[in-house]
């Protein structure tokens, strides 16, 4: 663990822990049963570059790569050698988001379900 730490939770019991130092980050998605679902190894832009995320399964294999444009208008995905761009319209109003932790803050006080194990 390094830098800032943020805990998030979703109504379905999924928890997300994000550790970041402003240059890189690690987001860990935890299933309601406590097992890791996937992790995202993040890099943040220095200047005007994109934010990127290598999405890995519990065994550490990269299953998808995401790159968010510096203007936050498009997301490029690469999966199984295929690249596509999500513009917030093509895949529906909600679009695709591998970062579900951008929605609801999780309580951090003692006794709350979203505390880190």
Helices and strands as residue ranges (DSSP letters): E 4-9, E 15-20, E 24-30, E 36-43, E 51-57, E 62-68, E 75-79, E 82-86, G 100-102
